[in-house]
Amino acid sequence: MEDYRSNPVRFCCEVIGMISNLVASLILMWYSPNPPMFIAYIFFLIATCFLMYGAYSRKSFGFTAMYLVYLGIDGIGFIKTML
């Protein structure tokens, strides 16, 4: 709870990001072997944006860089899914 008291916006963003990742993973699991990638990528992109904000606000270079890479990977996958 100390994390929430110190920065409630970041805490909420990180929780939303984690839940979005879980939803995307559950979509992949439930609809395997042919999941609706368009929907899964939307949740992955939402999660990446929220978690990247959390990492940036913590001044964590490593996690911010990792989420930038994830944003690129998921963005490319999302675009390829739409084409």
Legacy VTK file of the C-alpha trace (Angstrom):
# vtk DataFile Version 3.0
C-alpha trace
ASCII
DATASET POLYDATA
POINTS 83 float
0.000 0.000 0.000
2.996 2.302 0.360
3.342 2.335 -3.425
-0.272 3.491 -3.765
0.211 6.236 -1.159
3.399 7.499 -2.781
1.995 7.672 -6.329
-1.611 6.518 -6.825
-1.675 7.300 -10.571
1.377 5.140 -11.245
-0.013 2.370 -9.054
-3.329 2.357 -10.964
-1.519 2.400 -14.319
0.605 -0.571 -13.311
-2.443 -2.521 -12.113
-4.315 -1.743 -15.347
-1.239 -2.821 -17.320
-0.950 -6.116 -15.474
-4.660 -6.862 -15.850
-4.504 -6.013 -19.576
-1.593 -8.430 -20.035
-3.520 -11.141 -18.222
-6.611 -10.553 -20.380
-4.511 -10.777 -23.566
-2.893 -14.009 -22.357
-6.279 -15.472 -21.418
-7.606 -14.626 -24.880
-4.656 -16.467 -26.441
-5.172 -19.462 -24.151
-8.953 -19.660 -24.518
-9.092 -19.371 -28.307
-5.963 -21.377 -29.100
-4.982 -22.538 -31.732
-6.639 -19.659 -33.665
-6.973 -16.705 -31.279
-8.381 -13.342 -32.368
-5.021 -11.589 -32.583
-6.569 -8.183 -33.298
-8.221 -8.166 -29.872
-5.222 -9.707 -28.102
-2.874 -7.090 -29.563
-5.159 -4.289 -28.391
-4.820 -5.549 -24.822
-1.049 -6.051 -25.211
-0.669 -2.482 -26.524
-2.775 -1.038 -23.708
-0.715 -2.967 -21.171
2.559 -1.839 -22.705
1.580 1.841 -22.631
0.451 1.748 -19.005
3.445 -0.279 -17.836
5.856 1.928 -19.795
4.448 4.965 -17.981
4.996 3.194 -14.667
8.573 2.314 -15.549
9.303 5.828 -16.795
7.842 7.437 -13.684
10.056 5.167 -11.560
13.025 6.347 -13.630
13.780 2.747 -14.575
15.798 2.887 -17.787
15.832 -0.896 -18.263
12.091 -1.432 -17.954
11.288 1.674 -19.994
13.557 0.422 -22.790
12.021 -3.052 -22.571
8.487 -1.662 -22.870
9.554 0.466 -25.844
10.743 -2.725 -27.538
7.460 -4.457 -26.636
5.569 -1.480 -28.049
7.453 -1.897 -31.334
6.939 -5.655 -31.464
3.239 -5.488 -30.586
2.710 -2.495 -32.873
4.185 -4.341 -35.837
2.150 -7.442 -35.012
-1.013 -5.347 -34.705
-0.409 -3.685 -38.074
0.337 -7.043 -39.728
-2.890 -8.415 -38.261
-4.888 -5.556 -39.788
-3.344 -5.981 -43.265
LINES 1 84
83 0 1 2 3 4 5 6 7 8 9 10 11 12 13 14 15 16 17 18 19 20 21 22 23 24 25 26 27 28 29 30 31 32 33 34 35 36 37 38 39 40 41 42 43 44 45 46 47 48 49 50 51 52 53 54 55 56 57 58 59 60 61 62 63 64 65 66 67 68 69 70 71 72 73 74 75 76 77 78 79 80 81 82
